[in-house]
């Protein structure tokens, strides 16, 4: 079950937009991921300097750090500061002007867009920057291979709007046997400031409510670390945070169906976005475990910066 992410928001007209997540089922990628050869190389320009601040989702923290490192090689006089504490921190930062970039793991709410537009006279610009797969993880030693979204809902939600009549609390309820049969599930998730939390709630929980027993974590890496150290753990996070201590399980829409694996401005602001959308920037996307944008999408996003 793939959940595509990738956009950012910004205070200026030539802006960055947020990290949108849309869901679509897809098969795993069998071939090595490469950057679309039609994406143009980044062309350095003169006169780029200054400060750039990014505040928002932690999902793109590593990716933004890599982009910043590459960008500073081109422009040593540029200072880029990145802070990721959740998607909900991006709109206030953009509104107050404390950040020029606002990475988000969800679409901006209408009230957030309205507040920004009222203050600045124009809406924030959304720029898609990469694709991500939102995965359900278990400990590497857990033998479970797949779950349906109905079962995921019954594991994480107390409202069970997915249709199953009983909540799932043990691994035996999803067909594990032996010592796993009576083992209680230990559930990990994000806090409510996270856009990933909101998207998972709306789609995996069918707009239901999380159980009170979910161990809320401040970041994606914390979710994965918790499951790594807890053999009974299960949680959700972006595929870019996958480590050797966990495995992403295949998901299906309904119980009984075959599961599918998770696969996949000011001059300084404008040029940073162009760098992200260049061949070098998209190669970094691959380096950090995300999927690069197709050339047609890059062309569309670059047009927003003109």
C-alpha positions as CSV (number, residue, x, y, z in Angstrom):
1,X,0.0,0.0,0.0
2,X,1.8,3.1,-1.2
3,X,1.1,6.6,0.2
4,X,2.7,9.2,-2.0
5,X,4.2,12.2,-0.2
6,X,6.0,15.2,-1.4
7,X,5.3,18.9,-1.2
8,X,6.4,22.0,0.8
9,X,5.0,25.5,1.6
10,X,6.5,29.0,1.7
11,X,5.8,32.6,2.7
12,X,6.8,34.2,-0.5
13,X,5.1,34.1,-3.9
14,X,7.8,31.9,-5.3
15,X,7.2,29.4,-2.6
16,X,7.5,25.9,-1.2
17,X,4.3,24.1,-0.2
18,X,4.1,21.1,2.2
19,X,4.4,17.3,2.1
20,X,1.2,15.9,0.7
21,X,0.2,12.3,1.1
22,X,-2.2,10.6,-1.3
23,X,-2.9,6.9,-1.2
24,X,-2.8,4.4,-4.1
25,X,-2.2,0.7,-4.3
26,X,0.9,-0.4,-6.2
27,X,3.2,-3.3,-6.6
28,X,6.7,-3.3,-5.3
29,X,9.4,-1.9,-7.5
30,X,11.5,-4.8,-8.9
31,X,14.0,-2.6,-10.8
32,X,16.6,-0.2,-9.3
33,X,15.1,3.3,-8.9
34,X,16.8,6.0,-11.1
35,X,16.2,9.6,-11.8
36,X,14.2,10.4,-14.9
37,X,16.8,11.3,-17.6
38,X,14.6,14.0,-18.9
39,X,15.0,16.0,-15.6
40,X,17.5,18.8,-16.3
41,X,20.7,19.3,-14.4
42,X,20.8,22.3,-11.9
43,X,22.4,25.4,-13.3
44,X,24.1,27.6,-10.8
45,X,23.3,31.4,-10.9
46,X,25.1,34.4,-9.4
47,X,24.1,36.5,-6.5
48,X,22.6,33.8,-4.3
49,X,23.2,34.3,-0.5
50,X,21.3,34.7,2.7
51,X,19.3,32.6,5.3
52,X,16.7,30.0,4.7
53,X,14.6,28.4,7.5
54,X,12.4,25.3,7.2
55,X,9.9,24.3,9.9
56,X,7.4,21.5,9.7
57,X,7.1,17.7,9.3
58,X,10.0,15.5,10.4
59,X,9.4,13.1,7.5
60,X,11.5,15.2,5.2
61,X,14.2,16.1,7.8
62,X,16.9,13.9,6.4
63,X,16.0,14.7,2.8
64,X,16.1,18.5,3.4
65,X,19.5,18.0,5.2
66,X,20.9,16.3,2.2
67,X,19.5,18.9,-0.1
68,X,20.9,21.6,2.1
69,X,24.4,20.0,2.0
70,X,24.3,19.8,-1.8
71,X,23.0,23.3,-2.1
72,X,25.7,24.8,0.1
73,X,28.3,23.3,-2.1
74,X,27.0,25.5,-4.8
75,X,26.4,28.5,-2.6
76,X,28.8,28.5,0.5
77,X,27.3,31.8,1.7
78,X,23.8,30.4,2.2
79,X,22.7,29.3,5.8
80,X,19.9,26.8,5.9
81,X,18.3,25.8,9.2
82,X,15.9,22.8,9.4
83,X,13.5,22.0,12.2
84,X,11.0,19.1,12.1
85,X,8.5,18.7,14.9
86,X,5.3,17.9,13.0
87,X,3.3,19.2,10.0
88,X,1.1,21.3,12.2
89,X,4.0,23.5,13.1
90,X,4.5,24.5,9.4
91,X,1.5,26.8,8.8
92,X,2.1,29.0,12.0
93,X,5.8,29.3,11.0
94,X,4.9,30.4,7.5
95,X,2.3,32.8,8.8
96,X,4.6,34.5,11.3
97,X,7.5,34.6,8.8
98,X,9.8,32.6,11.0
99,X,10.3,30.1,8.1
100,X,10.3,30.3,4.4
101,X,9.7,26.6,3.8
102,X,7.0,24.5,5.4
103,X,7.4,20.8,4.8
104,X,4.1,19.0,5.5
105,X,2.9,15.3,5.5
106,X,-0.7,16.4,4.8
107,X,-2.5,19.0,2.7
108,X,-2.9,22.4,4.3
109,X,-6.4,22.8,5.9
110,X,-8.7,25.5,4.4
111,X,-8.5,27.6,7.5
112,X,-4.6,27.5,7.3
113,X,-4.7,28.6,3.7
114,X,-7.3,31.3,4.5
115,X,-5.2,32.7,7.3
116,X,-2.1,32.9,5.1
117,X,-4.0,34.4,2.2
118,X,-5.6,37.0,4.5
119,X,-2.2,38.2,5.8
120,X,-0.2,38.1,2.6
121,X,-2.8,38.6,-0.1
122,X,-2.0,35.4,-1.9
123,X,-2.2,31.6,-1.2
124,X,0.9,29.6,-0.2
125,X,2.3,27.7,-3.2
126,X,2.6,24.0,-3.1
127,X,5.6,22.3,-4.6
128,X,5.8,18.5,-4.9
129,X,9.3,17.3,-4.2
130,X,9.3,13.5,-3.8
131,X,7.2,10.4,-3.4
132,X,7.1,8.3,-0.2
133,X,5.4,5.1,0.9
134,X,3.7,5.1,4.2
135,X,4.3,1.6,5.7
136,X,3.1,-0.5,8.6
137,X,6.1,-1.9,10.4
138,X,6.7,-4.9,12.7
139,X,9.8,-6.2,14.4
140,X,12.2,-8.0,12.1
141,X,11.6,-11.3,13.9
142,X,7.8,-11.2,13.6
143,X,6.7,-13.8,11.1
144,X,3.6,-11.9,10.0
145,X,3.6,-11.3,6.2
146,X,0.5,-9.3,5.5
147,X,-2.6,-7.6,6.9
148,X,-5.7,-6.0,5.5
149,X,-6.6,-2.4,6.2
150,X,-9.6,-3.7,8.1
151,X,-7.2,-5.6,10.4
152,X,-5.0,-2.5,10.7
153,X,-8.0,-0.5,11.7
154,X,-9.0,-3.1,14.3
155,X,-5.4,-3.0,15.7
156,X,-5.0,0.8,15.9
157,X,-8.6,2.1,16.3
158,X,-11.1,1.9,19.0
159,X,-14.0,2.7,16.7
160,X,-13.4,0.0,14.1
161,X,-15.0,1.8,11.2
162,X,-13.2,-0.7,8.8
163,X,-15.9,-3.2,9.5
164,X,-14.5,-5.9,11.8
165,X,-16.7,-6.6,14.8
166,X,-13.9,-7.2,17.3
167,X,-10.7,-5.4,18.2
168,X,-7.4,-7.1,17.6
169,X,-5.1,-7.1,20.6
170,X,-3.0,-10.3,20.2
171,X,-0.9,-11.7,17.3
172,X,-2.9,-14.9,17.4
173,X,-5.9,-13.0,16.1
174,X,-4.0,-12.4,12.8
175,X,-3.2,-16.1,12.4
176,X,0.2,-16.3,14.2
177,X,0.7,-19.5,16.1
178,X,3.1,-21.0,18.7
179,X,4.6,-18.5,21.2
180,X,3.1,-15.6,19.2
181,X,-0.5,-16.8,19.6
182,X,-1.0,-15.2,23.0
183,X,1.5,-12.4,22.6
184,X,-0.1,-8.9,23.1
185,X,0.4,-6.3,20.3
186,X,2.4,-3.2,21.3
187,X,1.2,-0.3,19.2
188,X,3.3,2.6,18.1
189,X,2.3,5.8,16.3
190,X,2.8,9.5,15.9
191,X,1.5,12.4,18.0
192,X,-1.4,14.6,16.8
193,X,1.0,17.3,15.5
194,X,2.1,14.9,12.8
195,X,0.5,15.0,9.3
196,X,1.3,11.3,9.0
197,X,-0.9,10.8,12.1
198,X,-3.8,12.6,10.5
199,X,-3.5,10.8,7.2
200,X,-3.3,7.4,8.8
201,X,-6.3,8.3,10.9
202,X,-8.4,9.3,7.9
203,X,-7.4,6.5,5.6
204,X,-6.2,3.5,7.6
205,X,-8.7,4.1,10.4
206,X,-11.5,5.1,8.0
207,X,-11.7,8.5,9.9
208,X,-12.0,6.7,13.2
209,X,-10.2,7.3,16.5
210,X,-7.0,5.8,17.7
211,X,-6.9,3.5,20.7
212,X,-5.7,5.1,24.0
213,X,-3.0,2.4,24.2
214,X,-1.1,3.7,21.1
215,X,2.4,4.7,22.2
216,X,2.7,8.2,20.6
217,X,6.1,9.1,19.4
218,X,7.5,12.6,18.5
219,X,9.1,11.5,15.2
220,X,9.2,8.8,12.5
221,X,12.6,7.5,13.6
222,X,11.2,7.1,17.2
223,X,8.4,4.9,15.9
224,X,10.9,2.6,14.1
225,X,13.2,2.5,17.0
226,X,10.4,1.5,19.4
227,X,9.4,-1.4,17.2
228,X,13.0,-2.4,16.8
229,X,13.4,-2.8,20.5
230,X,9.9,-4.4,21.0
231,X,9.4,-7.8,19.4
232,X,5.6,-7.4,19.8
233,X,5.6,-3.9,18.3
234,X,3.6,-2.6,15.3
235,X,3.4,0.9,14.0
236,X,3.4,3.2,10.9
237,X,6.0,5.4,9.4
238,X,7.5,6.5,6.0
239,X,9.4,3.9,4.0
240,X,12.4,6.2,4.1
241,X,12.8,5.4,7.8
242,X,13.0,1.6,7.3
243,X,15.9,0.0,9.1
244,X,17.3,-3.6,9.5
245,X,15.5,-3.8,12.8
246,X,12.0,-3.7,11.3
247,X,10.1,-5.0,8.2
248,X,7.3,-3.4,6.3
249,X,4.4,-5.8,5.8
250,X,2.2,-6.2,2.7
251,X,-1.3,-4.6,3.0
252,X,-4.6,-5.2,1.2
253,X,-7.8,-3.2,1.3
254,X,-10.0,-6.0,2.6
255,X,-9.4,-9.1,4.6
256,X,-8.8,-12.1,2.4
257,X,-7.4,-10.1,-0.5
258,X,-3.7,-10.5,-1.5
259,X,-1.5,-7.8,0.2
260,X,0.8,-5.5,-1.7
261,X,4.2,-4.4,-0.4
262,X,5.2,-0.8,0.3
263,X,7.6,0.4,-2.4
264,X,7.5,3.4,-3.6
265,X,10.5,33.6,-3.7
266,X,13.7,35.3,-2.7
267,X,16.6,34.2,-4.9
268,X,17.9,31.8,-2.2
269,X,14.5,30.1,-1.8
270,X,13.8,29.9,-5.5
271,X,17.2,28.5,-6.3
272,X,17.0,26.0,-3.4
273,X,13.7,24.7,-4.8
274,X,15.2,24.5,-8.3
275,X,18.1,22.5,-6.9
276,X,15.6,20.1,-5.2
277,X,13.8,19.6,-8.5
278,X,17.1,19.1,-10.5
279,X,18.8,15.9,-11.4
280,X,21.2,16.3,-8.4
281,X,18.3,17.0,-6.0
282,X,16.3,14.0,-7.2
283,X,19.3,11.7,-6.9
284,X,19.4,12.7,-3.2
285,X,15.7,11.7,-3.0
286,X,16.8,8.1,-4.0
287,X,19.8,8.3,-1.6
288,X,17.4,8.9,1.3
289,X,15.0,6.0,0.4
290,X,12.3,8.0,-1.3
291,X,11.2,7.9,-5.0
292,X,12.2,10.6,-7.4
293,X,9.6,12.7,-9.3
294,X,8.9,12.0,-13.0
295,X,10.1,14.6,-15.4
296,X,6.6,15.7,-16.2
297,X,5.9,16.4,-12.5
298,X,9.2,18.3,-12.2
299,X,8.3,20.4,-15.2
300,X,5.0,21.3,-13.6
301,X,6.5,22.2,-10.3
302,X,9.3,24.3,-11.9
303,X,6.6,26.2,-13.7
304,X,5.2,27.3,-10.4
305,X,8.5,29.0,-9.6
306,X,8.5,31.3,-12.6
